[in-house]
Amino acid sequence: KTAFLHGELEEEIYMTQPEGYTDAGGRNWVCKLNKSLYGLKQSPRQWYKRFDSFMRRQKYTRSKYDNCVYLQKLHDGSFIYLLLYVDDM
């Protein structure tokens, strides 16, 4: 459940105050998020973009047929295949 926590956000996102954390002086106030929270629609996309950038820095190539498959050709001609699967049910 922590995979999507603390991810970087590219846009400003505001949310209502969490239950049990409302400020009595500002019941209608909202919170501006500095980092991603589990459950945000943007969280999986931001997590994937970060993962993708890490894999590319490690010299892996993303498959043009499936964005969740990465490969790297080794010096001896063999390949490393990495298949990414995230079950967010």
N, C-alpha and C positions, 0 to 999 in steps of 0.2 A: 504493500500500500504506500510505500514511500517513494516509489519510482518517479512520481510526478511532483513531489514536494520541492519547493525552493528553486524551481526552474526560472530562468530569465524570461521576462515579459518584454515584448516589443511595443505594446500599446498600453495606454492607461486603462486600468480596470478598477471599477469601484463595486463594492458589495455592501449590503445592509449589515448592520452590526450583528455579530453572532449572538445566538440565544445565550443568555446568562452573562453577556459582556456589554450590555447596553449602558450607556452613560445616561444617568438620570436627567442631566441638563440638556441632553441632545438626543432625544429618542428618534428623531428623524435624520440624524447624521448618518453618513456612510463612511466606509473605510476604503482608502486607496491602497491597493495591493502593491507591494514592492517586489514580491516573489510569487510564483505560481502556487496554487493550492490544489490538492487532489480534488477532482470533481469539476474543475473548470473545463469548458470546451476547448480552450486554447492549450491546456496542459499537455495532451498527447502530442500535438503538433510541435510545441516548443521542445519537448523531450526528444522527439525524433530528430529535429534539426540539430540539436546539440550532439546526439549520438552520431548522426551522419557526418558532422564536421570532424568529430574525433576519429572515426573510421577512415576518413579520407586523409587525415594527417598521418595515420598509421600505414599509408600506402595501399589501402584497400580500394577496389573499384566497385561501385554500385552497379548491379545488373541493370541493363536497359529493359529487361522483361519483367522484373519484379523488384520494387524498391526496397524490399526487406532481405535481399540476398546480396552479400558482399563477397568479393573474391580477390585473391592475391596470388600472383604467379611467383613461385620461388625460383631460385637460381638453378636448381636441378631440373626444372621443367614441370615439377608437380605443382598442384594448386591447393590453397586453403580456401574452403567455402565456409562462410558464416551465414547462418539463416536466423533471422530475427523474428521472434514470435512473442507478442505481448497479449495476454488474455486479460482484458479489462471487464470481466463480467460482474 
